Each structure stands twice: as C-alpha cells, then as structure tokens.
Amino acid sequence: MGNKFLNKFTNFFAYKQPSNYDFTLPSVGSLADSTNDNTYTEDVLDPVSKKINSSIDENLNYIKARYNSLINSDIDIREFYIIAMDKRFKAFLIYIDGMTNADSINHFILKPLMLRNKTNTCQKKTPKITQDSSDKKEFSLEDHISNCLLPQNKVTLVEDFSQVISDINMGNCIVFVDTISVAYSVDVKGFKQRSISTPQNEIIVRGSQEAFVETLRTNTSILRRLINNENLIIENSTVGKVSNTKVAICYMNNIANADLVAEVQYRINNIEVDALLSSGQLEQLIQDNSSNMFPQIVASERPDKAVASLLDGKVIVIVNGSPYVLIMPGILNDFLASPEDVNLKFQFSNLAKIIRLFASALALLLPGLYVAITNYHQELLPTELIFAIAASRESVPFPIIFELLLMELSFELLREAGLRVPSPIGPTMGIVGALILGDAAVKANIVSPILIIIVALTALCSFAIPDLSLNFTFRILRFVYIFLGYIGGFLGIGLGLFILLLSLSNLTSFGVPYVMPFLTNVNSRSTSAYFNLPIWAKEKKPKFLSTKKTESQPHISMRWRYPRNHID
C-alpha cells in the first residue's frame, strides 16, 4: 500500500521530458543571405580558415552572414566607389556603431577615398625613385590606397578574416576594395569610457590619487606615463573563444626573470574558456593551487603599486574591462602591505605594519582563544575577570559556542547587507543594525556583554587587513579556529596553526615560496623585507625573483651628502 502511494506521488510530481514541442529550431550553422541566396555553413563561417577574397561581392556576402547584418542594428556597412588613377573601384566599409568615431570615418576614410583630389586623379603613373634608376615598379592599387588615400595615423593591412573580425569587435573600421585580396583596418575607436578617478578600495592619505579604469589602452598608457623607459614591454594576448577578451602582459625586459615571463605567457595562452569577463576570473584560472584559500596573485587598482612591482621584477597582467590588474608572483608579505608604506618614513610605516600584523592575528584567533580560555583555561585569567565573565553569563541560557557563532554570523550578515543596499543608507544601516542587535541581544539575555566586545574587536581588526582576498580567507578560517578552540582548547588551536603553517610552507606562486620572507632568509637591504628599511638602504631587488638586475640603487644614493671625493 505504501509503495503504491509512493509511486503515485512520484509520478505526479516528477518532471517528464516532453516528447513534442510547439516550435522548431533551424539547423545549426545555416545562415542565408537574402541578396544573393548564398548559404554559409558553420565551417565556411569560421574566420580562422577564411582568407580575404579579391572579389568584393564574396567578401561582402561573408561579412553580412558573419555579422547577421539583417537583424543586427548596430552593424553599419557602407558601400561606395573609390577613385584611384582616374578609375572607379567598388568598395565597402564596416564598423560597429557606438564603438567608432563617426567624424574620423567621414573625414579620414570616406572623404579621401570618394572625393576627387590631386592624389587620386593623376594622369600618369609615377614610378618609385630609388638609387637604381632602372628600378621602376608598376602602379599598385594596394599600396596607393594605404600610402596616398588613407590619411589616418594607424592603418594596418589584414589578409584573413580572423583579424578582420577581431579588429571590428575592438572598434576599428575595415575597408574592403574590389580586386584586392587584403583589407584595411583603420583605428577610429570612439566608444565612451570612464575617466580616471580616485581608488575606491585601496585608499591612502599620502600618495597617488588615480586608479586604473576598464579600458585596456588607458591602463597601459598610465604605466607608460609612470615608467619612462623603453624596456617596459606590453604584450597582447586574447582569452576566450566567444568573448575574445584582450589581455596585456607587462614586464620590464631588463629586470624580470625570463622564466617567470615565459610561465605567465604559457598559462594565459593555454586557457580554453568561452568567456573571460574580469581579472578575478583570470586569477582563478592561472593560480598555482586553486584549492588553497589564500590569495596567490595580488589584485590592485593602484598604478603606483603596479609600477613598484614592475620595477622589482614582477609581471602584471591587465584584462580589458576590469579596473584591477594582477601582479605575480604574490607572496604573503604583499597581502599585508599597504601602498602608503612607501610614502611614509620607515619609522611610521613600521609602526603601522606592527599594528597591522597584530590586528591580523587577532582577527584570525581572538574568538577561538576566547572560547578556549573560557572552556578549558580559566586559570590564565585574573580571578576578578573570571567572576565578571561568569556574572555576565549568569542569565544567558546558551553555551558560549552558540553565542559566539550567533554574533559572528549576525555581523557577517550586516556586513554583506551593508554592501548590497544603496550607498547613502549603507553605512547608516550597518551602524544602527549593529547597535540595535547588540543592545537587544544583551537585554534579552541571549549573549553576554563581553562577547559583544570580542566580536566588535575582531571586526575592527579584520578591517585593518589591506587585501580583500586575505580578509575573506581570515573570515573563513576564524570559524575553523572557533571550533578547534571549542573542541580542544589551546591544543586544538595550536594543531590548527601547525597545519596552517605546513600548508603555507608548501604553497608557491609561480614557483616562488609563499612565505617569503617570513620563514626563509632573504638578502639584506632588500625591498622584499616585511619591515621597511630607509629608502636609501633599499639597495637590492628581491632575491627570490632571480631578476636580471640585482641592484635597485648604488650603495651611496645620496650623493649630495657623500660626494665622490669623500668616498674611500
């Protein structure tokens, strides 16, 4: 009886794949051009295997089919005739409306090609004059158009449709001319972009106040402006079969280790995904150990921080559409450092680093230590403090672990909600919510007042961690140490720290040990030490990067104080 009822219940609620549909889909890859009734299959539309034809009609039909010009509203195709050497040639251009500058197309492409002028109405063939007077070349329409009729500053000859498609999608205008088996890619980009603004997350008091933006070329121009050196190499790559996202690999050719550069290039060029939309996705695809929660690649929105890393011998990667650049390799020291440290005197910055390191330890271990002491190690506290804790918890009916988890989860909920609500009311909601919840929980005898202090102090310490990814890691590990402290006291926390150190010691970032320079020796007077040295004492580049250039400055950098004739 029970099985019969269960079968009927399952048959009634179970999903069944329908056998008949009220609509049909066209065959995959069958696109037809209504003008000439040319049918293109998926293989024919593949731009990798398609070369530009000398027939203008063939190229036009392919472009229309490739971009679905009948239904795409922002694809503009302009057919016209050009005049060269008193002859008319059929031509057309294609561009994406909204990504190009219309005035540039009108004045620097259409006007020189269509209107009569002295260049395109020559009656005689002008031979090319060389040292050998007998060397005379015949008239070439291909060279004549690029050298005489297109006055734009950047014109590239393209021979296959793969490059044509890529340039169109990036905002270029492509010109096709009859009888020529190449196309002209003209740079006329004119899409709207966000202007350079101040950093939103890596805020400092004294230092640069500009941040990266979402446009690739704007970001590379910022680097070029800050590093006035020809050894800055910026290589372009493409990631994503569908999105074709542009990625720039930047490094100093005379400083960066060649093996490090080759490893970054190898990982990026061997990514097989359909789309890449942000640098955060790329970070997950190229990091050494994806299962480890600790961040292994530095993400920064500050150009000054990226430039400092380049000069140290690191490699940075810029993803088009993302205002954060990736700096690799990333070690633990990088995630505990602030961009403002280099702008302060070493005494001030070292004090800030001590406070930051102490705050990171408290953000990770303070709740777990509180649970361990109150449950197992009460003898470590003064008698008066023990009586105060016991008196505050006298009317609380729940165990400490429940109180702590309840308040920690409530605070995480407030922090997440504060990020999601509109900006004007976000901070207000966070402050009011924390005050109301904390006060109401204490008055309702759900939690003790000292626990509110522990949770609030832990939250303040977590805000002192400069890097967002490391902050998330500590927030997750905090709950692990709470359970370890509840189960085994100091022994459980000690065992957890031992496992954590083993994990970090085994972790690498692009072949560099993650715990540098904490658990290993580094060269003296290096820029890689945790505590800042005086600026005049930073003579060596990080040894673990094996850079081509080991010195960052000479032993005597302040020549005004130590003239050469006073140096032994």
C-alpha positions, 0 to 999 in steps of 0.5 A, a space after each residue: 500500500 505504501 509503495 503504491 502511494 509512493 509511486 503515485 506521488 512520484 509520478 505526479 510530481 516528477 518532471 517528464 521530458 516532453 516528447 513534442 514541442 510547439 516550435 522548431 529550431 533551424 539547423 545549426 550553422 545555416 545562415 542565408 543571405 537574402 541578396 544573393 541566396 548564398 548559404 554559409 555553413 558553420 565551417 565556411 563561417 569560421 574566420 580562422 580558415 577564411 582568407 580575404 577574397 579579391 572579389 568584393 561581392 564574396 567578401 561582402 556576402 561573408 561579412 553580412 552572414 558573419 555579422 547577421 547584418 539583417 537583424 543586427 542594428 548596430 552593424 553599419 556597412 557602407 558601400 561606395 566607389 573609390 577613385 584611384 588613377 582616374 578609375 572607379 573601384 567598388 568598395 565597402 566599409 564596416 564598423 560597429 556603431 557606438 564603438 567608432 568615431 563617426 567624424 574620423 570615418 567621414 573625414 579620414 576614410 570616406 572623404 579621401 577615398 570618394 572625393 576627387 583630389 590631386 592624389 587620386 586623379 593623376 594622369 600618369 603613373 609615377 614610378 618609385 625613385 630609388 638609387 637604381 634608376 632602372 628600378 621602376 615598379 608598376 602602379 599598385 592599387 594596394 599600396 596607393 590606397 594605404 600610402 596616398 588615400 588613407 590619411 589616418 595615423 594607424 592603418 594596418 593591412 589584414 589578409 584573413 578574416 580572423 583579424 578582420 573580425 577581431 579588429 571590428 569587435 575592438 572598434 576599428 573600421 575595415 575597408 574592403 576594395 574590389 580586386 584586392 585580396 587584403 583589407 584595411 583596418 583603420 583605428 577610429 575607436 570612439 566608444 565612451 569610457 570612464 575617466 580616471 578617478 580616485 581608488 575606491 578600495 585601496 585608499 591612502 592619505 599620502 600618495 597617488 590619487 588615480 586608479 586604473 579604469 576598464 579600458 585596456 589602452 588607458 591602463 597601459 598608457 598610465 604605466 607608460 606615463 609612470 615608467 619612462 623607459 623603453 624596456 617596459 614591454 606590453 604584450 597582447 594576448 586574447 582569452 576566450 573563444 566567444 568573448 575574445 577578451 584582450 589581455 596585456 602582459 607587462 614586464 620590464 625586459 631588463 629586470 624580470 626573470 625570463 622564466 617567470 615571463 615565459 610561465 605567465 605567457 604559457 598559462 594565459 595562452 593555454 586557457 580554453 574558456 568561452 568567456 573571460 569577463 574580469 581579472 578575478 576570473 583570470 586569477 582563478 584560472 592561472 593560480 598555482 593551487 586553486 584549492 588553497 584559500 589564500 590569495 596567490 596573485 595580488 589584485 590592485 587598482 593602484 598604478 603606483 603599486 603596479 609600477 613598484 612591482 614592475 620595477 622589482 621584477 614582477 609581471 602584471 597582467 591587465 584584462 580589458 574591462 576590469 579596473 584591477 590588474 594582477 601582479 605575480 608572483 604574490 607572496 604573503 608579505 604583499 597581502 599585508 602591505 599597504 601602498 602608503 608604506 612607501 610614502 611614509 618614513 620607515 619609522 611610521 610605516 613600521 609602526 603601522 605594519 606592527 599594528 597591522 600584523 597584530 590586528 591580523 592575528 587577532 582577527 584570525 584567533 581572538 574568538 577561538 582563544 576566547 572560547 578556549 580560555 573560557 572552556 578549558 583555561 580559566 586559570 590564565 585569567 585574573 580571578 576578578 575577570 573570571 567572576 565578571 565573565 561568569 556574572 555576565 553569563 549568569 542569565 544567558 541560557 546558551 553555551 558560549 559556542 552558540 553565542 559566539 557563532 550567533 554574533 559572528 554570523 549576525 555581523 557577517 550578515 550586516 556586513 554583506 547587507 551593508 554592501 548590497 543596499 544603496 550607498 547613502 543608507 549603507 553605512 547608516 544601516 550597518 551602524 544602527 543594525 549593529 547597535 540595535 542587535 547588540 543592545 537587544 541581544 544583551 537585554 534579552 539575555 541571549 549573549 553576554 556583554 563581553 562577547 559583544 566586545 570580542 566580536 566588535 574587536 575582531 571586526 575592527 581588526 579584520 578591517 585593518 587587513 589591506 587585501 580583500 582576498 586575505 580578509 575573506 580567507 581570515 573570515 573563513 578560517 576564524 570559524 575553523 579556529 572557533 571550533 578547534 578552540 571549542 573542541 580542544 582548547 589551546 591544543 586544538 588551536 595550536 594543531 590548527 596553526 601547525 597545519 596552517 603553517 605546513 600548508 603555507 610552507 608548501 604553497 608557491 606562486 609561480 614557483 616562488 615560496 609563499 612565505 617569503 620572507 617570513 620563514 626563509 632568509 632573504 638578502 639584506 637591504 632588500 625591498 622584499 623585507 616585511 619591515 621597511 628599511 630607509 629608502 636609501 638602504 633599499 639597495 637590492 631587488 628581491 632575491 627570490 625573483 632571480 631578476 636580471 638586475 640585482 641592484 635597485 640603487 648604488 650603495 651611496 644614493 645620496 650623493 649630495 651628502 657623500 660626494 665622490 671625493 669623500 668616498 674611500 
